[in-house]
Amino acid sequence: MATVEHSDGMLATAPDGGVRRRDFINIAAVSAAGVGAAATLYPLINQMNPAADTLALASIEVDVSAIQPGQAIKTIFRKQPLFVRHLTPAEIQAANAVSTGELRDPQTLAERTQEGKAEWLVTMGVCTHLGCVPLGAAEGENKGAFGGYFCPCHGSHYDTAGRIRKGPAPKNLEVPAYKFASDTVITVGEVA
């Protein structure tokens, strides 16, 4: 078939299914725009990935050998406070004596601790109301009306199992994923 030149200088082939020059230019332009859009969007999407320093904190190990019954320690996990508390037999008994029907966020102590390790309570040290750091982990701090933790910002009281008992907090203190690497070391975070 013969090639016909249009008034705009473009060439077209006969209607036998061949590609016209104008179609090729349109396809090339759309392809270039798609590559440009992908090149622009990749950095924008990639910046939403966690930073390397955050990934380095994906898990931590906490040595609990020096924590005596009745004591707690504060450490940092993913840039937030973490409480590790060694419960006394009296604290365990007090936590187990509470009916879950009385609780705003019903959980037993067994649901908040590892099986066979009920004396070790691991919680995030962040009040579930507005994110303040509760008192009660350090020696001499106010432990609230239920002997656990007290948030001085708005008056939330947590019991010895880190469960909300009084005040505006809607939920118990969060229990992160953790496991015992040994009898004296807890791995907090990414646990398999």
C-alpha positions as MATLAB code, in Angstrom:
seq = 'MATVEHSDGMLATAPDGGVRRRDFINIAAVSAAGVGAAATLYPLINQMNPAADTLALASIEVDVSAIQPGQAIKTIFRKQPLFVRHLTPAEIQAANAVSTGELRDPQTLAERTQEGKAEWLVTMGVCTHLGCVPLGAAEGENKGAFGGYFCPCHGSHYDTAGRIRKGPAPKNLEVPAYKFASDTVITVGEVA';
ca = [
       0.000    0.000    0.000;
       1.039    3.516   -0.563;
       2.075    5.919    2.167;
       0.111    9.132    2.351;
       1.479   12.393    3.747;
      -1.009   14.461    5.748;
      -1.115   18.242    5.794;
       0.637   18.261    9.231;
       3.610   16.409    7.777;
       2.778   13.093    9.486;
       2.936    9.888    7.564;
       0.242    7.260    7.723;
       0.042    3.807    6.269;
      -2.923    2.288    4.639;
      -5.591    0.778    6.884;
      -3.991   -2.677    6.757;
      -3.165   -2.583   10.482;
       0.268   -0.981   10.257;
       1.421    1.530   12.873;
       1.268    5.152   11.925;
       4.025    7.543   12.900;
       1.584    9.584   15.002;
       0.626    6.460   17.007;
       4.285    5.677   17.633;
       4.936    9.202   18.939;
       1.885    8.997   21.220;
       3.007    5.635   22.621;
       6.539    6.937   23.171;
       5.255   10.060   24.952;
       2.946    8.096   27.266;
       5.756    5.632   28.029;
       8.164    8.456   28.881;
       5.532   10.042   31.137;
       4.992    6.705   32.910;
       8.724    6.265   33.545;
       8.935    9.846   34.794;
       5.993    9.333   37.152;
       7.540    6.142   38.534;
      10.884    7.903   39.023;
       9.111   10.690   40.892;
       6.919    8.442   43.061;
       9.603    5.963   44.134;
      11.443    8.361   46.505;
       8.135    9.566   47.922;
       7.004    6.034   48.713;
      10.451    4.858   49.837;
      10.697    7.628   52.438;
       7.766    6.007   54.283;
       9.904    2.954   55.120;
      11.352    2.869   58.647;
      14.726    4.506   59.087;
      17.803    2.338   59.628;
      18.091    3.428   63.280;
      14.496    2.340   63.876;
      15.083   -1.032   62.252;
      18.139   -1.480   64.471;
      15.777   -1.245   67.449;
      13.449   -3.934   66.092;
      14.353   -6.046   69.125;
      16.325   -5.617   72.332;
      17.564   -7.935   75.040;
      16.953   -7.100   78.686;
      18.914   -8.773   81.472;
      16.491   -9.273   84.365;
      18.891  -11.071   86.737;
      19.372   -8.029   88.987;
      15.664   -7.164   89.362;
      14.474   -8.242   92.800;
      10.840   -9.195   93.532;
       8.822   -5.996   93.924;
      11.203   -3.985   91.743;
      10.885   -2.751   88.193;
      13.225   -1.214   85.638;
      12.703    1.255   82.821;
      14.495    0.840   79.532;
      13.939    2.082   75.987;
      12.370    0.039   73.195;
      11.651    1.635   69.799;
      12.230    5.071   71.309;
       9.556    4.513   73.968;
       9.841    3.543   77.636;
       9.543   -0.143   78.493;
       8.782   -1.397   82.013;
       9.951   -4.794   83.241;
       8.490   -5.648   86.653;
       9.337   -8.598   88.912;
       6.062   -9.257   90.706;
       6.004  -10.530   94.268;
       3.765  -13.477   95.212;
       1.451  -10.964   96.950;
       1.212   -8.839   93.780;
       0.458  -11.922   91.688;
      -2.220  -12.982   94.183;
      -3.746   -9.475   94.183;
      -3.828   -9.403   90.362;
      -5.398  -12.865   90.179;
      -8.030  -11.951   92.788;
      -9.537   -9.266   90.529;
     -12.559  -10.407   88.541;
     -12.193   -9.534   84.863;
     -15.790   -8.300   84.996;
     -14.561   -5.355   87.098;
     -12.034   -4.305   84.467;
     -12.506   -1.751   81.702;
     -10.141   -3.744   79.452;
     -10.628   -7.313   80.750;
      -7.438   -9.382   80.805;
      -6.093  -11.823   83.333;
      -2.508  -11.710   84.566;
      -1.922  -15.002   82.726;
      -2.929  -13.321   79.452;
      -0.396  -10.558   80.076;
       2.592  -12.725   81.051;
       4.421  -15.727   79.615;
       3.322  -19.199   80.685;
       5.341  -20.335   83.702;
       6.761  -16.825   84.180;
       3.831  -15.030   85.844;
       6.274  -13.121   88.057;
       7.592  -11.136   85.051;
       5.396   -8.373   83.649;
       6.697   -6.599   80.527;
       4.727   -3.536   79.362;
       5.263   -0.426   77.332;
       5.629    2.550   79.661;
       3.139    4.690   77.770;
      -0.256    5.621   79.195;
      -3.022    4.600   76.821;
      -4.859    7.879   77.380;
      -2.592   10.498   75.815;
       0.852    8.898   75.822;
       2.416   10.186   79.061;
       4.896    8.022   80.957;
       3.318    6.568   84.118;
       5.129    6.526   87.456;
       5.683    3.388   89.499;
       8.681    1.681   87.919;
      11.377    3.478   89.925;
      11.927    3.201   93.658;
       9.787    5.680   95.621;
       7.530    6.701   92.715;
       3.768    6.960   93.167;
       2.281    3.569   92.214;
      -1.327    4.745   92.303;
      -4.295    3.426   94.221;
      -3.807   -0.158   92.980;
      -0.064   -0.577   93.565;
       0.955   -0.698   89.906;
       1.468    2.491   87.930;
       0.091    6.028   88.131;
      -0.048    8.490   85.239;
       0.462   11.994   86.647;
      -0.820   13.743   83.503;
      -4.515   12.912   83.902;
      -4.735   10.524   86.852;
      -4.958    7.041   85.344;
      -4.293    4.244   87.863;
      -3.024    0.802   86.772;
      -2.828   -2.294   88.966;
       0.146   -4.626   89.478;
      -0.667   -6.345   86.160;
      -0.613   -3.021   84.266;
      -4.408   -3.061   83.835;
      -6.366    0.188   83.867;
      -8.450    0.461   87.025;
      -9.284    4.167   87.423;
      -8.978    7.326   85.340;
      -9.417    8.240   81.670;
      -7.128    5.644   80.040;
      -9.231    3.336   77.823;
      -6.865    0.339   77.672;
      -4.331   -1.566   79.736;
      -0.641   -0.820   79.309;
       0.454   -2.523   76.087;
       2.345   -5.815   76.370;
       4.846   -5.996   73.498;
       5.880   -9.244   71.834;
       8.626  -10.824   73.940;
      10.137  -14.160   74.864;
      12.632  -15.501   77.366;
      15.955  -16.138   75.620;
      17.176  -17.664   78.890;
      16.115  -17.620   82.554;
      17.643  -14.149   82.960;
      17.358  -12.541   79.491;
      14.178  -11.335   77.792;
      14.120  -10.562   74.058;
      11.566   -7.845   73.331;
      10.374   -7.125   69.812;
      10.646   -9.279   66.727;
      10.345  -12.750   68.219;
      10.036  -15.883   66.126;
];
